[in-house]
Amino acid sequence: MAVREGLVYGVGALRAAARGDRMVWAVHRAALANGIVPVVPAAAVAEAFRTEGRGDRLEDLLDGAVIEPLGDEGARRAGELAARADTADLVAVATAEAAARGNCAVVASRQNALRAAADLLGHELILYAV
Amino acid sequence: MVIKRSVSLADEVARAVEAAAREDGVSFSAWLSGAAERQLRVRQGLRGVAAWESEAGALTAEEIAAGEALLARLLSGVSGMASRVRRR
C-alpha cells in the first residue's frame, strides 16, 4: 500500500470547506493536530475564490495551509502535463502534480483529469472524494 | 531579512536537528527556521478551525474521531468517498 506523507487540497476541498462540509473541516483539524500542513496549489485557490461566496471560510481554512505558487517551472510542467492528459483543467493537473511531488494524498472532488494526470506522473492517486 | 537569535537546545535535540538538516541538505538554521514556520502555520491553522467552529458549531468528539480516522486511512494509502465516510 502507498503510504503518504501529507495532504493536498484540490478546489473541491476548498469548495466543500466554504460550504461547511464538516468532514473536510474534521480532517483538516486532524492534519494540523498531527503537525501536517496541507498544501493547496495557487490555481485551486484562485478557482475557489472565483466560485465561492464564503471567502471568510476559505481564509480560515487557508490559515492552516501552504499555498503553493505555480512559478515558471511549475507553469511549464502543468501545461505539458495537461496537454498529455488531454485536459484544459489546469487546477486538477496542478493538484495532481503537487500530490505526486510531495507524496501526498488528495482531498478533492472526483475528476477524470485528476486521475489522468496522476497516472501520467506514475503516481497512485489516494483520494478522499468530496 | 534574516535576524540572528541565540537559542539554547537540549544536546539530544541539537544532534537530531543536525542529523535531519544534513539529511535534508539544508543548514542547521534553515532547518530550525522551517520547523518553526511549520509550527506557526499549524497554530494559525487551528485558530482558523476555531474561527469556523465559532460560526458553524464546534466539531463533536465523534466528528473529530472521524477526521482522525480519515486522515489515518489517507496517509496509509486508502482512498475514500464522502458518502461512505459520512455513513459511519
Backbone of each chain as ProteinMPNN parsed JSONL, in Angstrom:
{"seq_chain_A": "MAVREGLVYGVGALRAAARGDRMVWAVHRAALANGIVPVVPAAAVAEAFRTEGRGDRLEDLLDGAVIEPLGDEGARRAGELAARADTADLVAVATAEAAARGNCAVVASRQNALRAAADLLGHELILYAV", "coords_chain_A": {"N_chain_A": [[0.839, -1.195, 0.0], [0.421, 2.299, -0.695], [2.062, 4.516, 1.162], [1.428, 7.77, 2.38], [2.64, 11.154, 2.845], [1.536, 13.576, 3.413], [-1.06, 16.061, 2.82], [-2.833, 17.226, -0.029], [-4.939, 19.793, -1.067], [-7.487, 19.986, -3.408], [-9.542, 22.029, -5.585], [-12.092, 21.184, -5.015], [-12.042, 20.447, -2.334], [-11.695, 22.922, -1.143], [-14.04, 24.193, -1.913], [-15.895, 22.578, -0.615], [-15.212, 23.077, 2.038], [-15.809, 25.792, 2.192], [-18.516, 25.628, 1.981], [-19.175, 24.501, 4.301], [-18.717, 21.779, 4.863], [-18.476, 19.361, 7.185], [-16.871, 17.138, 7.516], [-14.643, 17.652, 5.957], [-13.597, 19.8, 7.372], [-13.066, 18.458, 9.715], [-11.074, 16.61, 8.989], [-9.143, 18.361, 8.221], [-8.579, 19.619, 10.638], [-7.576, 17.385, 11.97], [-5.277, 16.869, 10.486], [-3.704, 19.162, 11.031], [-3.479, 18.908, 13.794], [-1.84, 16.771, 13.895], [0.501, 17.79, 13.045], [0.677, 18.186, 10.353], [0.719, 20.234, 7.582], [-1.483, 21.067, 5.223], [-1.175, 21.283, 1.629], [-1.959, 23.627, -0.888], [-2.514, 24.157, -4.235], [-1.889, 27.223, -5.918], [-3.539, 27.759, -8.07], [-5.869, 26.386, -7.456], [-6.765, 27.849, -5.303], [-7.343, 30.281, -6.538], [-9.448, 29.481, -8.231], [-11.346, 28.657, -6.36], [-11.909, 31.041, -5.005], [-13.019, 32.336, -7.085], [-15.454, 31.055, -7.435], [-16.759, 30.691, -4.989], [-18.777, 32.177, -2.486], [-18.167, 32.435, 0.168], [-15.65, 33.689, 1.2], [-14.521, 34.203, 3.659], [-14.616, 31.813, 5.063], [-12.952, 30.301, 3.467], [-10.587, 31.671, 3.923], [-10.205, 31.06, 6.618], [-9.681, 28.326, 6.429], [-7.41, 28.341, 4.813], [-5.623, 29.554, 6.441], [-4.367, 27.531, 7.726], [-2.726, 26.249, 5.873], [-0.373, 25.649, 3.213], [0.059, 27.683, 0.528], [0.81, 26.872, -2.659], [2.77, 28.406, -4.984], [2.573, 28.703, -8.57], [4.713, 29.326, -10.357], [7.546, 29.647, -12.662], [8.705, 27.206, -13.681], [6.849, 25.35, -12.729], [4.551, 26.168, -14.074], [5.179, 25.54, -16.692], [5.484, 22.759, -16.466], [2.884, 22.036, -15.658], [1.353, 22.826, -17.857], [2.381, 21.213, -19.908], [1.792, 18.703, -18.886], [-0.998, 18.836, -18.777], [-1.552, 18.91, -21.491], [-0.673, 16.358, -22.255], [-2.45, 14.855, -20.767], [-4.703, 15.478, -22.029], [-6.487, 17.561, -21.271], [-8.119, 20.596, -20.24], [-8.139, 21.368, -17.72], [-6.413, 22.933, -15.652], [-6.24, 23.308, -12.946], [-6.825, 20.853, -11.753], [-4.711, 19.399, -12.781], [-2.507, 20.739, -11.662], [-2.988, 20.122, -9.033], [-2.721, 17.321, -8.962], [-0.061, 17.178, -9.684], [1.236, 18.472, -7.565], [0.604, 16.692, -5.542], [1.922, 14.375, -6.367], [4.593, 15.208, -6.353], [4.981, 15.844, -3.651], [4.433, 13.482, -2.42], [1.776, 13.028, -1.474], [-1.571, 12.496, -0.171], [-4.816, 13.241, -1.566], [-7.401, 15.608, -1.189], [-10.273, 16.212, -2.772], [-12.689, 16.913, -5.382], [-14.108, 14.225, -7.261], [-12.481, 13.62, -10.201], [-11.903, 13.071, -13.611], [-9.727, 14.248, -14.859], [-7.904, 14.717, -12.833], [-7.205, 12.151, -12.052], [-6.186, 11.177, -14.473], [-3.945, 12.819, -14.847], [-2.43, 12.137, -12.601], [-1.939, 9.455, -13.176], [-0.341, 9.706, -15.467], [1.877, 10.758, -14.291], [2.779, 8.636, -12.963], [1.915, 8.255, -10.432], [0.188, 6.899, -7.809], [-3.047, 7.707, -7.178], [-4.268, 8.736, -4.172], [-7.209, 9.371, -2.857], [-9.565, 11.381, -1.191], [-12.694, 11.751, -1.973], [-14.707, 14.457, -2.203]], "CA_chain_A": [[0.0, 0.0, 0.0], [1.235, 3.505, -0.868], [1.997, 5.421, 2.312], [1.527, 9.179, 2.001], [3.274, 11.963, 3.893], [0.83, 14.829, 3.644], [-2.326, 16.246, 2.103], [-3.012, 18.321, -0.978], [-6.347, 20.117, -1.287], [-7.917, 20.494, -4.695], [-10.579, 23.05, -5.456], [-13.273, 20.558, -4.407], [-11.894, 20.522, -0.872], [-11.921, 24.321, -0.75], [-15.475, 24.466, -2.064], [-16.6, 21.865, 0.457], [-14.966, 23.809, 3.291], [-16.568, 27.05, 2.129], [-19.939, 25.299, 2.153], [-19.373, 23.99, 5.666], [-18.607, 20.316, 4.959], [-17.856, 19.154, 8.492], [-15.811, 16.126, 7.424], [-13.443, 18.336, 5.454], [-13.024, 20.551, 8.497], [-12.556, 17.492, 10.706], [-9.796, 16.047, 8.523], [-8.199, 19.486, 8.258], [-8.177, 19.753, 12.04], [-6.748, 16.218, 12.291], [-3.958, 17.064, 9.851], [-2.957, 20.164, 11.801], [-3.188, 18.359, 15.126], [-0.745, 15.811, 13.71], [1.656, 18.51, 12.53], [0.674, 18.194, 8.877], [0.15, 21.445, 6.995], [-1.88, 20.735, 3.851], [-0.69, 22.128, 0.527], [-3.009, 23.984, -1.848], [-1.977, 24.864, -5.406], [-2.433, 28.578, -6.064], [-4.62, 27.731, -9.065], [-7.085, 25.937, -6.764], [-7.214, 28.993, -4.501], [-7.964, 31.24, -7.466], [-10.731, 28.934, -8.696], [-12.291, 28.653, -5.236], [-12.353, 32.419, -4.755], [-13.873, 32.731, -8.219], [-16.779, 30.435, -7.421], [-17.387, 30.613, -3.667], [-19.077, 33.453, -1.845], [-17.688, 32.48, 1.555], [-14.205, 33.898, 1.264], [-14.072, 34.186, 5.053], [-14.366, 30.413, 5.422], [-11.736, 29.9, 2.742], [-9.445, 32.265, 4.642], [-9.997, 30.272, 7.845], [-9.037, 27.061, 6.044], [-6.075, 28.597, 4.254], [-4.724, 29.925, 7.549], [-3.618, 26.333, 8.101], [-2.277, 25.561, 4.657], [0.667, 26.316, 2.425], [-0.372, 27.903, -0.858], [1.984, 26.638, -3.496], [2.709, 29.188, -6.229], [2.842, 27.909, -9.774], [6.094, 29.601, -10.748], [7.92, 29.434, -14.073], [8.858, 25.78, -13.998], [5.566, 24.69, -12.444], [3.612, 26.512, -15.142], [5.535, 24.732, -17.873], [5.166, 21.355, -16.164], [1.425, 21.87, -15.638], [0.857, 22.934, -19.228], [2.758, 19.997, -20.658], [1.037, 17.568, -18.346], [-2.39, 18.996, -19.22], [-1.608, 18.507, -22.897], [-0.566, 14.891, -22.317], [-3.674, 14.289, -20.185], [-5.788, 15.917, -22.896], [-7.467, 18.294, -20.47], [-7.891, 22.032, -20.046], [-8.323, 21.595, -16.285], [-5.088, 23.165, -15.082], [-6.311, 23.207, -11.484], [-6.704, 19.427, -11.43], [-3.353, 18.979, -13.132], [-1.612, 21.291, -10.636], [-3.264, 19.372, -7.796], [-2.088, 16.003, -9.115], [1.395, 17.372, -9.73], [1.675, 18.764, -6.195], [0.479, 15.45, -4.761], [2.985, 13.446, -6.776], [5.879, 15.753, -5.927], [5.103, 15.803, -2.2], [3.96, 12.183, -1.944], [0.625, 13.384, -0.639], [-2.939, 12.12, -0.514], [-5.543, 14.391, -2.101], [-8.816, 15.829, -0.883], [-10.772, 16.954, -3.936], [-13.826, 16.242, -5.995], [-13.637, 13.169, -8.148], [-12.383, 14.143, -11.565], [-11.089, 12.263, -14.516], [-8.473, 14.956, -15.154], [-7.004, 14.5, -11.693], [-6.708, 10.77, -12.131], [-5.369, 11.032, -15.689], [-2.651, 13.479, -14.617], [-1.683, 11.308, -11.639], [-1.495, 8.254, -13.902], [0.783, 10.081, -16.338], [3.038, 11.0, -13.426], [3.13, 7.371, -12.308], [1.595, 8.442, -9.009], [-1.105, 6.304, -7.44], [-3.852, 8.753, -6.548], [-5.012, 8.399, -2.956], [-8.153, 10.488, -2.912], [-10.841, 11.477, -0.475], [-13.532, 12.463, -2.929], [-15.778, 15.179, -1.512]], "C_chain_A": [[0.88, 1.254, 0.0], [1.063, 4.455, 0.317], [2.191, 6.864, 1.831], [2.004, 10.024, 3.181], [2.545, 13.27, 4.195], [-0.463, 14.877, 2.86], [-2.207, 17.405, 1.115], [-4.511, 18.543, -1.141], [-6.541, 20.603, -2.715], [-9.045, 21.485, -4.482], [-11.843, 22.466, -4.817], [-13.225, 20.617, -2.89], [-12.188, 21.941, -0.394], [-13.409, 24.674, -0.851], [-16.259, 23.815, -0.925], [-16.42, 22.599, 1.79], [-15.776, 25.098, 3.326], [-18.049, 26.803, 2.375], [-20.21, 24.611, 3.49], [-19.359, 22.477, 5.796], [-17.8, 19.96, 6.217], [-16.748, 18.095, 8.43], [-14.516, 16.736, 6.893], [-12.788, 19.126, 6.585], [-12.424, 19.604, 9.535], [-11.21, 16.916, 10.261], [-8.731, 17.14, 8.488], [-7.675, 19.667, 9.684], [-7.233, 18.617, 12.422], [-5.34, 16.382, 11.708], [-3.117, 18.02, 10.693], [-2.555, 19.62, 13.166], [-2.05, 17.344, 15.064], [0.482, 16.467, 13.072], [1.757, 18.53, 11.023], [0.002, 19.474, 8.388], [-0.203, 21.129, 5.539], [-1.37, 21.76, 2.838], [-1.859, 22.39, -0.421], [-2.356, 24.696, -3.035], [-2.662, 26.223, -5.565], [-3.608, 28.606, -7.055], [-5.943, 27.301, -8.424], [-7.65, 27.068, -5.912], [-7.94, 29.996, -5.393], [-9.346, 30.759, -7.888], [-11.765, 28.963, -7.569], [-12.799, 30.065, -4.95], [-13.215, 32.939, -5.901], [-15.305, 32.258, -8.012], [-17.491, 30.477, -6.067], [-17.597, 31.99, -3.062], [-18.463, 33.583, -0.468], [-16.164, 32.558, 1.638], [-13.671, 33.833, 2.687], [-13.767, 32.753, 5.503], [-13.124, 29.883, 4.706], [-10.506, 30.436, 3.457], [-9.152, 31.475, 5.914], [-9.279, 28.961, 7.518], [-7.594, 27.303, 5.61], [-5.088, 29.113, 5.303], [-3.843, 28.736, 7.944], [-3.169, 25.556, 6.889], [-1.118, 26.336, 4.05], [0.134, 26.457, 1.004], [0.863, 27.819, -1.737], [1.875, 27.443, -4.783], [3.062, 28.311, -7.428], [4.291, 28.101, -10.222], [6.376, 29.241, -12.197], [7.926, 27.957, -14.445], [7.544, 25.032, -13.831], [4.558, 24.946, -13.553], [3.895, 25.68, -16.39], [5.143, 23.272, -17.657], [3.661, 21.119, -16.245], [0.856, 21.898, -17.052], [1.153, 21.685, -20.042], [1.962, 18.789, -20.196], [-0.427, 17.623, -18.777], [-2.546, 18.567, -20.673], [-1.58, 16.981, -23.02], [-1.833, 14.237, -21.783], [-4.908, 14.679, -20.991], [-6.893, 16.61, -22.1], [-7.103, 19.772, -20.421], [-7.959, 22.379, -18.558], [-6.961, 21.734, -15.591], [-5.082, 23.074, -13.555], [-6.126, 21.745, -11.068], [-5.285, 18.932, -11.695], [-2.357, 19.477, -12.08], [-1.778, 20.54, -9.321], [-2.578, 18.009, -7.849], [-0.568, 16.133, -9.065], [1.952, 17.644, -8.338], [1.628, 17.502, -5.333], [1.604, 14.481, -5.092], [4.331, 13.916, -6.237], [6.066, 15.631, -4.42], [4.725, 14.472, -1.587], [2.785, 12.364, -0.988], [-0.653, 12.697, -1.114], [-3.681, 13.406, -0.897], [-6.961, 14.423, -1.545], [-9.341, 16.725, -1.996], [-12.054, 16.289, -4.414], [-13.279, 15.194, -6.967], [-13.612, 13.699, -9.582], [-11.501, 13.238, -12.397], [-9.734, 12.917, -14.77], [-7.44, 14.733, -14.061], [-6.366, 13.12, -11.79], [-5.797, 10.584, -13.356], [-3.986, 11.642, -15.478], [-1.801, 12.649, -13.658], [-1.132, 10.065, -12.331], [-0.279, 8.569, -14.77], [2.058, 10.328, -15.537], [3.512, 9.724, -12.738], [2.85, 7.402, -10.819], [0.225, 7.832, -8.722], [-1.904, 7.342, -6.648], [-4.583, 8.188, -5.336], [-5.92, 9.581, -2.696], [-9.293, 10.324, -1.921], [-11.714, 12.361, -1.346], [-14.695, 13.125, -2.208], [-16.968, 15.356, -2.438]], "O_chain_A": [[1.947, 1.273, 0.614], [0.033, 5.116, 0.447], [3.03, 7.129, 0.97], [1.808, 9.671, 4.344], [2.905, 13.985, 5.13], [-0.909, 13.873, 2.305], [-1.567, 18.42, 1.391], [-5.266, 17.589, -1.33], [-5.851, 21.513, -3.175], [-9.454, 21.75, -3.352], [-12.583, 23.186, -4.148], [-14.25, 20.814, -2.236], [-12.845, 22.139, 0.628], [-13.959, 25.362, 0.009], [-17.164, 24.419, -0.35], [-17.364, 22.724, 2.571], [-16.356, 25.454, 4.352], [-18.751, 27.661, 2.911], [-21.333, 24.194, 3.77], [-19.931, 21.937, 6.744], [-16.6, 20.226, 6.296], [-15.795, 18.152, 9.206], [-13.425, 16.373, 7.333], [-11.565, 19.117, 6.73], [-11.405, 19.909, 10.155], [-10.305, 16.755, 11.081], [-7.55, 16.866, 8.702], [-6.476, 19.845, 9.9], [-6.228, 18.83, 13.1], [-4.345, 16.07, 12.362], [-1.968, 17.728, 11.024], [-1.438, 19.842, 13.633], [-1.38, 17.09, 16.065], [1.392, 15.776, 12.615], [2.809, 18.855, 10.471], [-1.144, 19.758, 8.738], [0.691, 20.944, 4.713], [-1.166, 22.932, 3.155], [-2.646, 21.491, -0.719], [-1.714, 25.731, -2.856], [-3.87, 26.346, -5.367], [-4.549, 29.382, -6.893], [-7.008, 27.791, -8.8], [-8.866, 27.229, -5.811], [-9.012, 30.493, -5.048], [-10.302, 31.535, -7.902], [-12.934, 29.264, -7.808], [-13.985, 30.259, -4.684], [-14.026, 33.849, -5.727], [-16.255, 32.959, -8.361], [-18.709, 30.314, -6.011], [-16.721, 32.852, -3.115], [-18.255, 34.693, 0.023], [-15.494, 31.626, 2.083], [-12.52, 33.459, 2.91], [-12.799, 32.506, 6.222], [-12.347, 29.113, 5.272], [-9.5, 29.737, 3.582], [-7.991, 31.244, 6.252], [-8.379, 28.541, 8.245], [-6.683, 26.568, 5.99], [-3.877, 29.109, 5.085], [-2.726, 28.91, 8.43], [-3.226, 24.326, 6.881], [-0.915, 27.516, 4.335], [-0.202, 25.465, 0.358], [1.82, 28.579, -1.585], [0.981, 27.192, -5.592], [3.763, 27.308, -7.299], [5.007, 27.125, -10.441], [5.558, 28.615, -12.87], [7.254, 27.522, -15.38], [7.169, 24.202, -14.659], [3.8, 24.052, -13.929], [2.982, 25.186, -17.05], [4.557, 22.632, -18.53], [3.211, 20.13, -16.825], [-0.011, 21.096, -17.4], [0.299, 21.171, -20.764], [1.519, 17.967, -20.998], [-1.028, 16.598, -19.101], [-3.54, 17.941, -21.044], [-2.349, 16.389, -23.777], [-2.25, 13.191, -22.279], [-6.023, 14.26, -20.677], [-8.073, 16.288, -22.236], [-5.937, 20.147, -20.545], [-7.85, 23.547, -18.183], [-6.435, 20.776, -15.024], [-4.049, 22.797, -12.946], [-5.367, 21.442, -10.148], [-4.734, 18.145, -10.926], [-1.472, 18.733, -11.655], [-0.811, 20.348, -8.584], [-1.93, 17.597, -6.887], [0.119, 15.299, -8.475], [3.002, 17.119, -7.967], [2.506, 17.275, -4.5], [2.169, 13.844, -4.203], [5.115, 13.117, -5.726], [7.168, 15.349, -3.952], [4.695, 14.339, -0.364], [2.814, 11.908, 0.155], [-0.8, 12.364, -2.29], [-3.233, 14.511, -0.591], [-7.629, 13.394, -1.446], [-8.901, 17.866, -2.142], [-12.449, 15.238, -3.912], [-12.139, 15.277, -7.424], [-14.626, 14.171, -10.095], [-10.489, 12.716, -11.931], [-8.718, 12.231, -14.882], [-6.249, 14.58, -14.335], [-5.156, 12.957, -11.63], [-4.767, 9.915, -13.276], [-2.977, 11.061, -15.878], [-0.601, 12.477, -13.872], [0.011, 9.673, -12.097], [0.687, 7.806, -14.809], [3.168, 10.134, -16.033], [4.514, 9.726, -12.022], [3.465, 6.672, -10.041], [-0.774, 8.215, -9.331], [-1.48, 7.789, -5.582], [-5.407, 7.282, -5.457], [-5.455, 10.668, -2.354], [-9.906, 9.26, -1.827], [-11.498, 13.569, -1.442], [-15.566, 12.445, -1.667], [-17.977, 15.942, -2.043]]}, "seq_chain_B": "MVIKRSVSLADEVARAVEAAAREDGVSFSAWLSGAAERQLRVRQGLRGVAAWESEAGALTAEEIAAGEALLARLLSGVSGMASRVRRR", "coords_chain_B": {"N_chain_B": [[14.781, 39.408, 4.96], [17.048, 38.427, 7.482], [17.15, 37.537, 10.864], [19.381, 37.314, 13.517], [19.386, 35.057, 16.224], [20.141, 33.951, 19.46], [19.819, 30.745, 20.518], [18.999, 28.159, 22.87], [19.408, 24.706, 22.948], [18.461, 21.425, 23.944], [20.971, 18.958, 24.255], [20.535, 16.483, 22.925], [18.458, 17.158, 21.22], [19.631, 19.101, 19.612], [21.555, 17.534, 18.33], [19.903, 15.803, 16.897], [18.622, 17.614, 15.215], [20.801, 18.513, 13.737], [21.436, 16.161, 12.364], [19.091, 15.753, 10.907], [19.034, 18.066, 9.335], [21.326, 17.698, 7.832], [20.568, 15.427, 6.413], [18.45, 16.489, 4.954], [19.752, 18.27, 3.417], [20.124, 20.969, 4.075], [20.985, 23.975, 5.944], [21.687, 24.104, 9.502], [20.38, 26.298, 10.674], [18.475, 26.902, 8.701], [16.939, 24.609, 8.762], [15.873, 24.671, 11.363], [14.446, 27.051, 11.185], [12.559, 26.387, 9.264], [11.128, 24.43, 10.654], [10.065, 25.938, 12.723], [8.48, 27.69, 11.285], [6.618, 25.934, 10.206], [5.378, 25.045, 12.543], [4.246, 27.41, 13.434], [2.406, 27.798, 11.409], [0.715, 25.638, 11.802], [-0.352, 26.341, 14.284], [-1.66, 28.741, 13.612], [-3.437, 27.683, 11.794], [-5.06, 26.025, 13.396], [-6.305, 27.976, 14.832], [-7.787, 29.044, 12.789], [-9.548, 26.929, 12.321], [-10.918, 27.003, 14.738], [-12.136, 29.48, 14.459], [-13.887, 28.976, 12.362], [-15.473, 27.064, 13.637], [-16.666, 28.626, 15.578], [-18.642, 29.85, 14.25], [-19.991, 27.821, 12.871], [-20.479, 25.866, 14.69], [-19.04, 23.775, 17.128], [-16.845, 21.086, 16.305], [-17.857, 17.803, 16.982], [-16.931, 15.244, 19.382], [-17.172, 12.842, 18.088], [-17.072, 13.589, 15.391], [-14.506, 14.639, 15.309], [-13.041, 12.34, 15.831], [-13.732, 10.889, 13.567], [-12.527, 12.441, 11.609], [-9.837, 12.115, 12.296], [-9.598, 9.379, 11.829], [-10.095, 9.254, 9.089], [-7.936, 10.735, 8.11], [-5.839, 9.06, 8.903], [-6.391, 6.829, 7.325], [-6.042, 7.884, 4.729], [-3.322, 8.593, 4.796], [-2.243, 6.133, 5.035], [-2.682, 5.134, 2.61], [-5.226, 4.587, 1.605], [-7.984, 5.181, -0.331], [-11.044, 7.15, -0.28], [-14.581, 7.925, -0.156], [-16.823, 10.68, 0.188], [-19.551, 10.116, 0.86], [-19.48, 7.498, 1.805], [-17.881, 7.728, 4.051], [-19.333, 9.46, 5.637], [-21.503, 7.949, 6.443], [-20.571, 6.341, 8.438]], "CA_chain_B": [[15.718, 39.779, 6.009], [17.294, 37.368, 8.459], [17.519, 38.049, 12.184], [20.142, 36.34, 14.29], [18.949, 34.866, 17.6], [20.88, 32.901, 20.155], [18.858, 29.841, 21.16], [19.589, 27.022, 23.571], [18.704, 23.449, 22.682], [18.98, 20.246, 24.639], [22.021, 18.328, 23.455], [19.996, 15.446, 22.026], [17.653, 17.829, 20.185], [20.585, 19.725, 18.679], [22.145, 16.469, 17.498], [18.864, 15.313, 15.98], [18.424, 18.651, 14.2], [21.979, 18.466, 12.853], [21.306, 14.983, 11.502], [17.967, 15.974, 9.984], [19.431, 19.109, 8.389], [22.275, 17.066, 6.9], [19.773, 14.532, 5.561], [17.618, 17.299, 4.055], [20.622, 19.109, 2.585], [19.995, 22.394, 4.409], [21.77, 24.358, 7.119], [21.051, 23.974, 10.815], [19.46, 27.443, 10.837], [17.355, 26.781, 7.767], [16.066, 23.517, 9.233], [15.136, 25.171, 12.537], [13.521, 28.073, 10.724], [11.451, 25.683, 8.608], [10.327, 23.761, 11.682], [9.317, 26.982, 13.431], [7.467, 28.193, 10.356], [5.561, 24.919, 10.13], [4.663, 25.057, 13.817], [3.426, 28.628, 13.454], [1.3, 27.585, 10.472], [-0.217, 24.732, 12.495], [-1.008, 27.147, 15.311], [-2.566, 29.647, 12.911], [-4.481, 26.852, 11.198], [-6.001, 25.599, 14.437], [-7.111, 29.168, 15.12], [-8.75, 29.123, 11.688], [-10.585, 25.921, 12.581], [-11.725, 27.524, 15.856], [-12.956, 30.584, 13.925], [-15.001, 28.359, 11.628], [-16.348, 26.409, 14.622], [-17.435, 29.624, 16.326], [-19.816, 30.171, 13.437], [-20.696, 26.627, 12.384], [-20.66, 24.899, 15.781], [-17.81, 23.014, 17.37], [-16.811, 19.68, 15.89], [-18.128, 16.913, 18.11], [-15.889, 14.238, 19.601], [-17.358, 11.828, 17.035], [-16.562, 14.161, 14.136], [-13.046, 14.731, 15.424], [-12.531, 10.965, 15.678], [-13.905, 10.515, 12.154], [-11.479, 13.153, 10.873], [-8.557, 11.438, 12.589], [-9.612, 8.074, 11.16], [-9.962, 9.501, 7.651], [-6.538, 11.119, 7.86], [-5.004, 7.857, 9.034], [-6.618, 5.992, 6.133], [-5.416, 8.516, 3.565], [-1.857, 8.516, 4.897], [-1.827, 4.742, 4.859], [-2.846, 4.788, 1.204], [-6.576, 4.095, 1.301], [-8.876, 6.236, -0.813], [-12.4, 7.101, 0.279], [-15.555, 8.858, -0.724], [-17.53, 11.411, 1.24], [-20.793, 9.486, 1.297], [-19.157, 6.304, 2.576], [-17.339, 8.124, 5.351], [-20.377, 10.097, 6.447], [-22.438, 6.963, 6.982], [-20.001, 5.64, 9.593]], "C_chain_B": [[15.849, 38.646, 7.015], [17.729, 38.008, 9.768], [18.266, 36.956, 12.94], [19.602, 36.292, 15.718], [19.805, 33.769, 18.216], [19.868, 32.014, 20.866], [19.603, 28.7, 21.841], [18.75, 25.778, 23.306], [19.301, 22.352, 23.547], [19.942, 19.53, 23.689], [21.444, 17.33, 22.442], [19.16, 16.05, 20.905], [18.58, 18.437, 19.138], [21.202, 18.676, 17.755], [21.139, 15.961, 16.462], [18.613, 16.329, 14.866], [19.592, 18.646, 13.216], [21.854, 17.322, 11.851], [20.212, 15.199, 10.463], [18.34, 17.003, 8.923], [20.392, 18.542, 7.348], [21.514, 16.21, 5.884], [18.972, 15.337, 4.523], [18.446, 18.239, 3.18], [20.458, 20.595, 2.837], [20.834, 22.685, 5.652], [20.964, 24.11, 8.395], [19.997, 25.08, 10.996], [18.234, 27.31, 9.942], [16.389, 25.698, 8.231], [15.221, 23.995, 10.407], [14.083, 26.194, 12.124], [12.292, 27.43, 10.061], [10.524, 25.028, 9.617], [9.47, 24.771, 12.437], [8.18, 27.511, 12.564], [6.285, 27.226, 10.271], [4.712, 24.939, 11.408], [3.753, 26.288, 13.928], [2.206, 28.473, 12.546], [0.245, 26.667, 11.095], [-1.042, 25.523, 13.515], [-2.049, 28.077, 14.694], [-3.744, 28.872, 12.32], [-5.509, 26.398, 12.213], [-6.862, 26.785, 14.886], [-8.174, 29.365, 14.034], [-9.886, 28.133, 11.867], [-11.51, 26.437, 13.692], [-12.642, 28.658, 15.377], [-14.151, 30.025, 13.163], [-15.997, 27.73, 12.606], [-17.204, 27.434, 15.37], [-18.688, 30.027, 15.553], [-20.671, 28.932, 13.152], [-21.009, 25.631, 13.502], [-19.421, 24.028, 15.907], [-17.932, 21.593, 16.835], [-17.036, 18.809, 17.126], [-16.973, 15.923, 18.249], [-15.96, 13.173, 18.505], [-16.801, 12.326, 15.697], [-15.036, 14.254, 14.164], [-12.424, 13.346, 15.222], [-12.638, 10.512, 14.219], [-12.841, 11.191, 11.287], [-10.121, 12.503, 11.067], [-8.482, 10.109, 11.829], [-9.442, 8.237, 9.648], [-8.522, 9.879, 7.301], [-5.632, 9.887, 7.902], [-5.162, 6.958, 7.81], [-5.912, 6.581, 4.918], [-3.899, 8.382, 3.617], [-1.364, 7.085, 4.747], [-2.155, 4.237, 3.45], [-4.203, 4.24, 0.822], [-7.446, 5.27, 0.867], [-10.247, 6.094, -0.17], [-13.301, 8.084, -0.42], [-16.381, 9.454, 0.402], [-18.735, 10.646, 1.752], [-20.508, 8.272, 2.179], [-18.685, 6.683, 3.984], [-18.438, 8.671, 6.24], [-21.309, 9.081, 7.08], [-21.907, 6.298, 8.238], [-20.354, 6.309, 10.896]], "O_chain_B": [[14.866, 37.987, 7.354], [18.569, 38.908, 9.783], [17.822, 35.809, 12.989], [19.387, 37.327, 16.349], [20.145, 32.784, 17.56], [19.134, 32.49, 21.732], [20.703, 28.328, 21.431], [17.526, 25.806, 23.43], [20.496, 22.355, 23.842], [19.738, 19.508, 22.475], [21.812, 17.331, 21.267], [19.142, 15.538, 19.786], [18.349, 18.308, 17.936], [21.351, 18.901, 16.554], [21.484, 15.724, 15.305], [18.415, 15.953, 13.711], [19.393, 18.762, 12.007], [22.124, 17.482, 10.661], [20.382, 14.871, 9.288], [18.005, 16.839, 7.75], [20.301, 18.848, 6.159], [21.77, 16.256, 4.681], [18.834, 14.924, 3.371], [17.908, 18.922, 2.309], [20.63, 21.402, 1.923], [21.325, 21.774, 6.318], [19.746, 23.934, 8.368], [18.871, 24.817, 11.417], [17.107, 27.57, 10.363], [15.172, 25.846, 8.112], [14.013, 23.763, 10.451], [12.969, 26.201, 12.648], [11.156, 27.86, 10.264], [9.302, 25.058, 9.471], [8.31, 24.509, 12.752], [7.07, 27.748, 13.041], [5.123, 27.632, 10.264], [3.485, 24.859, 11.352], [2.64, 26.21, 14.449], [1.116, 28.95, 12.865], [-0.956, 26.886, 10.938], [-2.263, 25.386, 13.592], [-3.171, 28.188, 15.188], [-4.885, 29.332, 12.339], [-6.705, 26.387, 11.922], [-8.017, 26.606, 15.274], [-9.297, 29.79, 14.308], [-11.046, 28.45, 11.602], [-12.731, 26.32, 13.595], [-13.779, 28.78, 15.831], [-15.272, 30.518, 13.288], [-17.21, 27.847, 12.43], [-18.338, 27.14, 15.749], [-19.67, 30.487, 16.137], [-21.901, 28.985, 13.185], [-21.728, 24.657, 13.279], [-18.835, 23.603, 14.911], [-18.996, 20.98, 16.908], [-16.464, 19.063, 18.186], [-16.145, 15.785, 17.348], [-14.933, 12.668, 18.052], [-16.147, 11.581, 14.968], [-14.366, 13.981, 13.168], [-11.414, 13.2, 14.533], [-11.748, 9.836, 13.703], [-12.321, 10.589, 10.348], [-9.349, 12.358, 10.12], [-7.446, 9.759, 11.263], [-8.736, 7.458, 9.006], [-7.966, 9.397, 6.314], [-4.771, 9.704, 7.042], [-4.185, 6.393, 7.317], [-5.258, 5.859, 4.165], [-3.261, 8.093, 2.604], [-0.213, 6.85, 4.38], [-1.936, 3.067, 3.134], [-4.331, 3.515, -0.164], [-7.62, 6.235, 1.612], [-10.574, 5.057, 0.407], [-12.855, 8.952, -1.171], [-16.609, 8.82, 1.432], [-18.925, 10.539, 2.964], [-21.198, 8.039, 3.171], [-19.045, 6.04, 4.971], [-18.482, 8.392, 7.439], [-21.852, 9.333, 8.156], [-22.679, 5.75, 9.025], [-19.95, 5.84, 11.96]]}, "name": "protein", "num_of_chains": 2, "seq": "MAVREGLVYGVGALRAAARGDRMVWAVHRAALANGIVPVVPAAAVAEAFRTEGRGDRLEDLLDGAVIEPLGDEGARRAGELAARADTADLVAVATAEAAARGNCAVVASRQNALRAAADLLGHELILYAVMVIKRSVSLADEVARAVEAAAREDGVSFSAWLSGAAERQLRVRQGLRGVAAWESEAGALTAEEIAAGEALLARLLSGVSGMASRVRRR"}
